[in-house]
Amino acid sequence: MISQQKTYHIWTIGCQMNAADSQRLAAHLERRGYQAVPSAAGADLVVVNTCVVRKLAEDKAVQRLMALRHLKTSRPNMLIGLMGCMVGFRPDEDIRNLFPFVDVFMPPSDFRPLLRFLDAVEPTTTSDSAETAHSTANESWLDELVPLAPSEAERTACAFIPAVLGCSFACAFCVIPYRRGAERSRSLKSILEEVRRLADQGIREVTLLGQIIDRYGMDTGEIRLAGLLREVERVPGILRVRFLTSHPNWFTDDLLDVMADSQKICPQVELPVQAGNDTVLERMRRGYTADQYRRLVEKIRRRLPDCGLSTDVIVGFPGETDEQFMDTYRLMEEVRPDMIRIAKYSERPQTYAARHFPDDVPESEKERRRAMLDDLLEQMLLKKHSDWMGREVEILVDHREKDGRWCGRTAQGKLVFFRDAGEWLGRLVRVRLTWVAAFSLAGEITGVSAQVSANHSP
């Protein structure tokens, strides 16, 4: 058993799935006696959980690794683990040769190599060689019930739960199928057991994760996402349920039905569009048109008038002209989402786009288009939120900031802050807004809601 004095630090970049992986790894490490520390400088074990969806994220991970290499020269007993999409689901010698100072390499969502490594070494033993293990098709190890790490449970009321691992729908720009492997749905039983365990630890909101979460159960035939959501919302102690990320091709009427009928499933949809021009969408291999996306959003809002909508857009995809970009801009003006995650196209190895299309849009033009969309989003949100001044909203308080402010989100995902001396973690409270901005809101607490359900009103 590892000494209680052993410390760890996990640095995470990328998507919510990476955050969930880090959360699970932290639980395993703390069960072994490790204690979390806020920086790598004081850690016996450092794990870098990586993302390679964009080159910028990959570059940041490499910079962090280089800093750790320097740190390890003065602290040779420090263990370094590399995890996530930079490693991929079938690690090879190239990654080991590139970072020879790393002790353990872990595929996405699979930290068994690190656990085996820790089982094998004595507390004072230094590592002479790295260990790499291949993932297997059997994902049952993910279903081992490990409580949320105490360091996490004491400061948050929300948790991510992987429901669909990997992806089998290869968009032209996306590296995920090549780094996380084929689509695999976890069993209903294992997900519900995890939700119950988290609820027992004080978690009040869970978010079900998948690269295309709407495809949950399509590979197993056990139950589809709408049924899973109905089961999860019945778990005692859970006040809110979210899910992401959806795809326009698989967002069904069944999902709208269960959202409309529930007081716990939040009226928020993460629905990436990626582009608003049909030619670009076809080259991206997205499988729908801009008008089909527009009509889907209209359907969602007819059924859920107060639904929060978030989307993703890639600017500067190979061959995208200025007029094609303006189709995207005009679609965003029309749809008016609550959030647009804007990314400049970044060529990724192995992808269809990298193999077939030259990255021919200049970086300066990508940046111009990104800035235009960013400005549009800010203008739309400022206009929308200015009408909310003085409005009372309900939030689930999910954490406390370092400056003492409590923080939570509305059912639609709007970020709200307030100050109060009370203990509000995990509570549903009402806040009257006294300050609004594009990307966050603030106010003063006015009361406590019934702690049984999420309120769908904004």
C-alpha positions as a printed NumPy array, in Angstrom:
array([[  0.   ,   0.   ,   0.   ],
       [  1.312,   3.431,  -0.93 ],
       [  2.228,   5.677,   1.972],
       [ -0.299,   8.277,   3.025],
       [  2.349,  10.923,   2.4  ],
       [  2.451,  10.265,  -1.344],
       [  1.063,  13.151,  -3.4  ],
       [ -0.307,  13.511,  -6.913],
       [ -1.197,  16.236,  -9.384],
       [ -3.312,  15.771, -12.532],
       [ -3.127,  18.368, -15.314],
       [ -6.077,  18.087, -17.692],
       [ -6.819,  19.745, -21.008],
       [ -9.587,  19.111, -23.506],
       [-13.139,  17.841, -23.381],
       [-15.457,  16.807, -20.564],
       [-14.528,  13.171, -21.217],
       [-10.964,  14.015, -20.227],
       [-12.284,  15.713, -17.094],
       [-14.247,  12.546, -16.281],
       [-11.164,  10.391, -16.86 ],
       [ -9.121,  12.585, -14.514],
       [-11.901,  12.46 , -11.929],
       [-11.884,   8.658, -12.014],
       [ -8.109,   8.445, -11.841],
       [ -8.062,  10.782,  -8.828],
       [-10.514,   8.476,  -7.062],
       [ -8.256,   5.465,  -7.633],
       [ -5.155,   7.334,  -6.476],
       [ -6.764,   8.63 ,  -3.298],
       [ -8.029,   5.147,  -2.522],
       [ -4.375,   4.088,  -2.634],
       [ -3.435,   6.768,  -0.133],
       [ -2.292,   9.527,  -2.475],
       [ -3.165,  13.099,  -1.614],
       [ -3.935,  15.794,  -4.191],
       [ -1.659,  18.843,  -4.378],
       [ -2.265,  22.009,  -6.404],
       [  0.912,  21.948,  -8.491],
       [  3.378,  19.538, -10.042],
       [  6.251,  21.02 ,  -8.037],
       [  5.099,  19.291,  -4.853],
       [  3.838,  16.034,  -6.344],
       [  5.353,  12.563,  -6.224],
       [  3.212,  11.591,  -9.207],
       [  2.172,  13.89 , -12.05 ],
       [ -0.289,  12.862, -14.751],
       [ -0.748,  14.909, -17.918],
       [ -4.141,  14.142, -19.478],
       [ -3.957,  15.292, -23.074],
       [ -6.096,  16.381, -26.014],
       [ -5.099,  16.442, -29.681],
       [ -8.378,  17.558, -31.264],
       [ -6.675,  20.896, -31.984],
       [ -2.983,  21.491, -32.472],
       [ -3.078,  24.249, -29.871],
       [ -4.174,  21.792, -27.187],
       [ -1.472,  19.344, -28.236],
       [  1.163,  22.092, -28.128],
       [  0.107,  23.054, -24.606],
       [  0.458,  19.449, -23.472],
       [  3.939,  19.211, -24.994],
       [  4.945,  22.433, -23.236],
       [  3.738,  21.001, -19.944],
       [  5.697,  17.801, -20.535],
       [  8.872,  19.725, -21.305],
       [  8.499,  21.631, -18.052],
       [  8.09 ,  18.322, -16.216],
       [ 11.204,  16.934, -17.888],
       [ 13.156,  19.853, -16.442],
       [ 11.547,  19.316, -13.027],
       [ 12.4  ,  15.637, -13.089],
       [ 16.122,  16.35 , -13.511],
       [ 16.109,  17.794,  -9.998],
       [ 13.572,  15.262,  -8.659],
       [ 14.402,  11.94 , -10.37 ],
       [ 12.053,   9.94 ,  -8.119],
       [  9.036,  11.875,  -9.388],
       [  6.796,   9.679, -11.545],
       [  5.269,  11.082, -14.739],
       [  2.253,   9.597, -16.482],
       [  1.005,  10.598, -19.93 ],
       [ -2.659,   9.918, -20.628],
       [ -5.311,  10.634, -23.212],
       [ -5.582,  11.243, -26.915],
       [ -1.889,  12.051, -27.378],
       [ -1.204,   8.45 , -26.432],
       [ -4.148,   6.984, -28.351],
       [ -5.964,   3.711, -27.815],
       [ -3.072,   1.729, -29.327],
       [  0.14 ,   3.323, -27.994],
       [  3.255,   2.76 , -30.089],
       [  7.013,   3.168, -29.773],
       [  6.968,   6.637, -31.358],
       [  5.32 ,   8.242, -28.34 ],
       [  7.717,   6.466, -25.966],
       [ 10.723,   7.611, -27.978],
       [  9.428,  11.17 , -28.108],
       [  9.049,  11.397, -24.321],
       [ 11.576,   8.952, -22.803],
       [ 11.339,  10.628, -19.391],
       [  7.692,   9.57 , -19.035],
       [  7.244,   6.511, -16.827],
       [  3.783,   5.322, -17.875],
       [  1.68 ,   5.809, -20.997],
       [ -2.104,   5.452, -20.712],
       [ -4.72 ,   5.328, -23.474],
       [ -7.812,   7.529, -23.154],
       [-10.085,   6.433, -20.285],
       [ -7.676,   3.62 , -19.402],
       [ -5.357,   4.197, -16.44 ],
       [ -4.75 ,   0.516, -15.742],
       [ -1.104,   0.831, -16.894],
       [ -0.477,   3.355, -14.112],
       [ -2.229,   1.258, -11.479],
       [ -0.198,  -1.788, -12.469],
       [  2.975,   0.285, -12.436],
       [  2.237,   1.516,  -8.905],
       [  1.524,  -2.059,  -7.821],
       [  4.945,  -3.126,  -9.08 ],
       [  7.223,  -0.415,  -7.69 ],
       [  8.395,   0.21 ,  -4.152],
       [  7.817,   3.718,  -2.781],
       [ 11.469,   4.659,  -3.263],
       [ 12.105,   2.814,  -6.502],
       [ 12.899,   4.903,  -9.58 ],
       [ 11.666,   3.909, -12.999],
       [ 14.18 ,   2.691, -15.56 ],
       [ 11.69 ,   1.942, -18.285],
       [  8.215,   2.968, -19.324],
       [  5.211,   0.697, -19.434],
       [  2.604,   0.774, -22.146],
       [ -0.478,  -1.428, -22.292],
       [ -2.936,  -1.916, -25.094],
       [ -6.615,  -1.331, -24.446],
       [ -8.843,  -4.341, -24.781],
       [-12.319,  -4.605, -26.166],
       [-13.573,  -5.457, -22.674],
       [-14.454,  -2.211, -20.891],
       [-15.728,  -3.928, -17.716],
       [-12.907,  -2.471, -15.646],
       [-14.572,   0.93 , -16.103],
       [-17.528,  -0.375, -14.135],
       [-15.543,  -0.906, -10.956],
       [-17.266,   1.271,  -8.393],
       [-14.78 ,   3.732,  -6.969],
       [-16.117,   6.58 ,  -4.834],
       [-15.469,  10.12 ,  -5.973],
       [-12.11 ,  11.298,  -4.679],
       [-12.591,  13.022,  -1.29 ],
       [-10.735,  16.068,  -2.619],
       [-13.389,  16.327,  -5.355],
       [-16.468,  15.405,  -3.312],
       [-15.873,  18.144,  -0.773],
       [-15.815,  20.937,  -3.349],
       [-18.296,  20.066,  -6.108],
       [-21.893,  18.963,  -6.544],
       [-21.555,  17.946, -10.201],
       [-19.939,  14.973, -11.909],
       [-19.353,  13.72 , -15.431],
       [-20.27 ,  10.129, -16.265],
       [-18.961,   8.51 , -19.472],
       [-21.809,   6.68 , -21.189],
       [-20.431,   6.248, -24.724],
       [-16.704,   5.728, -25.247],
       [-14.985,   6.354, -28.559],
       [-16.688,   7.215, -31.852],
       [-17.379,   5.369, -35.105],
       [-18.676,   8.348, -37.091],
       [-15.575,   9.8  , -38.73 ],
       [-16.153,  13.446, -39.625],
       [-13.495,  14.653, -42.046],
       [-11.78 ,  16.92 , -39.511],
       [-12.006,  14.73 , -36.409],
       [ -9.216,  12.657, -34.919],
       [-11.299,  11.11 , -32.12 ],
       [-12.035,   7.756, -33.839],
       [ -8.301,   7.312, -34.396],
       [ -7.355,   8.222, -30.817],
       [-10.247,   6.904, -28.678],
       [-11.282,   3.932, -30.786],
       [-14.645,   2.641, -31.914],
       [-17.934,   3.508, -30.239],
       [-18.773,   1.466, -27.113],
       [-21.765,   1.999, -24.821],
       [-21.47 ,   1.234, -21.128],
       [-24.194,  -0.929, -19.611],
       [-27.272,   0.604, -18.031],
       [-26.51 ,  -1.252, -14.798],
       [-22.998,   0.132, -14.457],
       [-24.068,   3.705, -15.188],
       [-26.914,   3.584, -12.664],
       [-24.648,   2.095, -10.008],
       [-22.186,   4.925, -10.58 ],
       [-24.932,   7.548, -10.369],
       [-26.189,   6.061,  -7.086],
       [-22.7  ,   6.027,  -5.621],
       [-22.146,   9.651,  -6.62 ],
       [-25.505,  10.692,  -5.176],
       [-24.54 ,   9.052,  -1.881],
       [-21.421,  11.247,  -1.869],
       [-23.427,  14.445,  -2.295],
       [-23.389,  14.821,  -6.068],
       [-26.631,  16.461,  -7.172],
       [-26.062,  16.923, -10.918],
       [-24.693,  14.397, -13.386],
       [-23.8  ,  14.868, -17.033],
       [-23.83 ,  11.815, -19.286],
       [-21.01 ,  11.976, -21.804],
       [-20.416,  10.652, -25.288],
       [-18.765,  11.909, -28.445],
       [-22.247,  11.364, -29.921],
       [-24.301,  10.733, -26.828],
       [-27.518,  10.265, -28.855],
       [-26.08 ,   6.987, -30.188],
       [-26.033,   5.458, -26.705],
       [-27.131,   1.824, -26.89 ],
       [-27.062,   1.539, -30.681],
       [-24.135,  -0.89 , -30.421],
       [-25.676,  -3.024, -27.658],
       [-29.423,  -2.922, -28.307],
       [-29.983,  -2.723, -24.532],
       [-31.618,   0.682, -24.12 ],
       [-31.364,   4.002, -25.946],
       [-30.512,   7.427, -24.528],
       [-34.09 ,   8.483, -23.782],
       [-34.558,   5.384, -21.646],
       [-31.227,   5.898, -19.915],
       [-32.183,   9.465, -19.029],
       [-35.472,   8.284, -17.531],
       [-33.624,   5.788, -15.355],
       [-30.959,   8.246, -14.217],
       [-33.453,  10.92 , -13.185],
       [-35.13 ,   8.413, -10.848],
       [-32.004,   7.968,  -8.714],
       [-32.674,   9.449,  -5.253],
       [-30.622,  12.55 ,  -4.517],
       [-30.082,  13.561,  -8.137],
       [-31.618,  16.962,  -8.853],
       [-30.414,  17.588, -12.388],
       [-29.354,  15.508, -15.381],
       [-27.569,  16.766, -18.486],
       [-26.165,  15.003, -21.537],
       [-23.699,  15.887, -24.274],
       [-22.676,  16.01 , -27.063],
       [-25.561,  15.525, -29.509],
       [-25.413,  15.194, -33.299],
       [-28.136,  16.535, -35.646],
       [-28.42 ,  13.141, -37.351],
       [-29.329,  11.268, -34.16 ],
       [-31.229,  13.779, -32.027],
       [-34.648,  12.126, -31.888],
       [-38.206,  13.014, -30.945],
       [-37.889,  10.521, -28.07 ],
       [-35.259,  12.784, -26.533],
       [-37.53 ,  15.792, -26.848],
       [-40.349,  13.827, -25.245],
       [-38.335,  12.807, -22.206],
       [-36.926,  16.323, -21.779],
       [-40.349,  17.925, -22.029],
       [-41.855,  15.48 , -19.516],
       [-39.072,  15.769, -16.938],
       [-38.379,  18.281, -14.204],
       [-34.845,  16.972, -13.712],
       [-33.463,  16.627, -17.239],
       [-32.175,  20.087, -18.028],
       [-33.532,  21.882, -21.103],
       [-30.099,  22.334, -22.627],
       [-28.875,  20.861, -25.911],
       [-25.262,  20.727, -27.121],
       [-25.78 ,  20.518, -30.898],
       [-22.674,  21.237, -32.997],
       [-23.339,  22.588, -36.487],
       [-19.664,  23.086, -37.519],
       [-20.604,  25.103, -40.637],
       [-23.607,  26.826, -42.176],
       [-22.802,  26.15 , -45.813],
       [-23.912,  22.918, -47.47 ],
       [-20.798,  22.482, -49.583],
       [-18.57 ,  22.802, -46.533],
       [-20.799,  20.469, -44.52 ],
       [-20.568,  17.863, -47.265],
       [-16.775,  18.134, -47.364],
       [-16.791,  17.794, -43.568],
       [-18.845,  14.587, -43.974],
       [-21.4  ,  15.762, -41.438],
       [-24.429,  14.148, -43.103],
       [-26.946,  17.017, -42.956],
       [-27.611,  20.396, -44.563],
       [-27.788,  23.838, -42.997],
       [-31.549,  23.874, -43.532],
       [-31.949,  20.513, -41.802],
       [-30.031,  21.897, -38.827],
       [-32.182,  25.035, -38.854],
       [-35.391,  22.99 , -38.873],
       [-34.153,  20.768, -36.053],
       [-33.463,  23.814, -33.886],
       [-36.942,  25.13 , -34.68 ],
       [-38.446,  21.786, -33.621],
       [-36.478,  21.785, -30.351],
       [-37.604,  25.31 , -29.509],
       [-41.239,  24.577, -30.351],
       [-41.211,  21.703, -27.879],
       [-38.872,  23.336, -25.339],
       [-39.298,  27.119, -25.667],
       [-36.839,  27.865, -22.857],
       [-34.171,  25.422, -24.085],
       [-30.547,  26.531, -23.942],
       [-28.687,  25.815, -27.186],
       [-24.923,  25.514, -27.578],
       [-23.112,  24.773, -30.803],
       [-19.651,  24.314, -32.296],
       [-18.281,  26.007, -35.411],
       [-15.052,  25.405, -37.301],
       [-13.797,  28.338, -39.364],
       [-11.265,  28.019, -42.161],
       [-12.012,  24.422, -43.12 ],
       [-10.076,  23.558, -46.302],
       [-11.603,  25.265, -49.316],
       [-13.988,  27.452, -47.285],
       [-14.527,  30.74 , -49.13 ],
       [-15.493,  34.001, -47.501],
       [-19.037,  33.706, -48.836],
       [-19.318,  30.171, -47.454],
       [-18.17 ,  31.458, -44.072],
       [-20.78 ,  34.211, -44.266],
       [-23.436,  31.501, -44.645],
       [-22.264,  30.219, -41.261],
       [-22.307,  33.742, -39.837],
       [-25.864,  34.335, -41.079],
       [-27.023,  30.98 , -39.699],
       [-25.684,  31.925, -36.259],
       [-27.46 ,  35.284, -36.491],
       [-30.686,  33.428, -37.227],
       [-30.34 ,  30.573, -34.728],
       [-28.962,  32.817, -31.95 ],
       [-27.407,  30.102, -29.768],
       [-26.536,  30.628, -26.119],
       [-22.954,  29.569, -26.776],
       [-20.755,  29.059, -29.837],
       [-17.481,  27.219, -29.326],
       [-15.449,  28.559, -32.215],
       [-12.359,  26.746, -33.447],
       [ -9.974,  27.566, -36.262],
       [ -9.481,  24.512, -38.443],
       [ -6.431,  22.556, -37.367],
       [ -5.163,  19.757, -39.585],
       [ -4.936,  16.53 , -37.609],
       [ -2.958,  13.442, -38.651],
       [ -4.884,  10.45 , -40.063],
       [ -8.119,  12.351, -40.597],
       [ -9.935,  12.321, -43.932],
       [ -9.393,  16.054, -44.342],
       [ -5.643,  15.77 , -43.752],
       [ -5.431,  13.006, -46.356],
       [ -7.597,  14.653, -49.014],
       [ -7.728,  18.444, -48.578],
       [ -4.886,  20.999, -48.4  ],
       [ -5.065,  23.351, -45.42 ],
       [ -5.404,  26.323, -47.76 ],
       [ -7.139,  29.026, -45.707],
       [ -4.488,  31.452, -44.362],
       [ -4.127,  31.672, -40.595],
       [ -4.872,  35.4  , -40.688],
       [ -8.176,  34.701, -42.452],
       [ -9.082,  31.979, -39.959],
       [ -8.462,  34.423, -37.142],
       [-10.556,  37.128, -38.81 ],
       [-13.481,  34.751, -39.171],
       [-13.099,  33.5  , -35.606],
       [-13.103,  37.068, -34.285],
       [-16.199,  37.945, -36.324],
       [-18.149,  35.061, -34.847],
       [-16.844,  35.78 , -31.369],
       [-17.974,  39.405, -31.635],
       [-21.377,  38.298, -32.922],
       [-21.809,  35.892, -30.017],
       [-20.914,  38.544, -27.455],
       [-23.325,  41.043, -28.998],
       [-26.172,  38.511, -29.064],
       [-25.614,  37.455, -25.463],
       [-25.277,  41.   , -24.144],
       [-28.562,  41.92 , -25.799],
       [-30.291,  38.818, -24.433],
       [-28.941,  39.138, -20.914],
       [-29.615,  42.875, -20.631],
       [-33.315,  42.004, -20.587],
       [-32.694,  39.715, -17.611],
       [-31.613,  42.422, -15.154],
       [-33.731,  42.065, -12.042],
       [-35.016,  38.645, -13.079],
       [-35.013,  35.799, -10.582],
       [-33.362,  32.58 , -11.758],
       [-32.891,  29.17 , -10.214],
       [-29.426,  27.634, -10.05 ],
       [-27.838,  24.517,  -8.634],
       [-24.817,  25.656,  -6.632],
       [-21.958,  23.476,  -7.813],
       [-18.825,  25.037,  -6.297],
       [-17.267,  27.997,  -4.507],
       [-14.699,  30.237,  -6.179],
       [-11.368,  31.099,  -4.559],
       [-12.639,  34.621,  -3.924],
       [-15.53 ,  33.235,  -1.878],
       [-18.309,  33.625,  -4.422],
       [-20.74 ,  30.763,  -4.862],
       [-21.234,  29.589,  -8.431],
       [-23.891,  27.585, -10.195],
       [-25.793,  27.246, -13.447],
       [-29.358,  27.641, -14.522],
       [-31.08 ,  24.631, -16.04 ],
       [-30.168,  26.123, -19.436],
       [-26.485,  26.287, -18.495],
       [-26.11 ,  30.002, -17.719],
       [-23.288,  30.7  , -15.259],
       [-24.424,  32.667, -12.159],
       [-22.414,  33.968,  -9.176],
       [-23.524,  35.256,  -5.784],
       [-21.976,  36.03 ,  -2.387],
       [-23.375,  34.722,   0.861],
       [-21.966,  33.475,   4.158],
       [-24.184,  30.385,   4.171],
       [-23.316,  26.867,   3.029],
       [-24.977,  26.363,  -0.346],
       [-23.054,  23.606,  -2.097],
       [-25.449,  21.22 ,  -3.846],
       [-28.543,  23.337,  -3.117],
       [-31.122,  24.679,  -5.554],
       [-31.464,  28.393,  -4.834],
       [-33.125,  31.438,  -6.342],
       [-30.948,  34.395,  -7.294],
       [-32.129,  37.857,  -8.375],
       [-29.804,  39.171, -11.058],
       [-28.107,  42.48 , -10.299],
       [-25.31 ,  42.27 , -12.901],
       [-25.237,  40.792, -16.391],
       [-22.512,  40.254, -18.961],
       [-22.151,  38.154, -22.087],
       [-20.804,  34.993, -20.497],
       [-21.821,  35.172, -16.838],
       [-24.418,  36.661, -14.514],
       [-24.414,  37.684, -10.853],
       [-26.937,  38.553,  -8.194],
       [-28.131,  38.049,  -4.641],
       [-29.752,  34.982,  -3.183],
       [-33.471,  35.37 ,  -2.517],
       [-34.532,  31.928,  -1.428],
       [-34.21 ,  28.175,  -1.57 ],
       [-36.102,  25.995,  -4.03 ],
       [-37.645,  22.65 ,  -3.264],
       [-34.714,  20.225,  -3.331],
       [-36.459,  17.695,  -5.497],
       [-36.188,  18.888,  -9.082],
       [-34.649,  21.312, -11.525],
       [-36.797,  24.221, -12.63 ],
       [-37.063,  24.626, -16.407],
       [-37.742,  28.369, -16.293],
       [-34.602,  30.475, -16.934]])
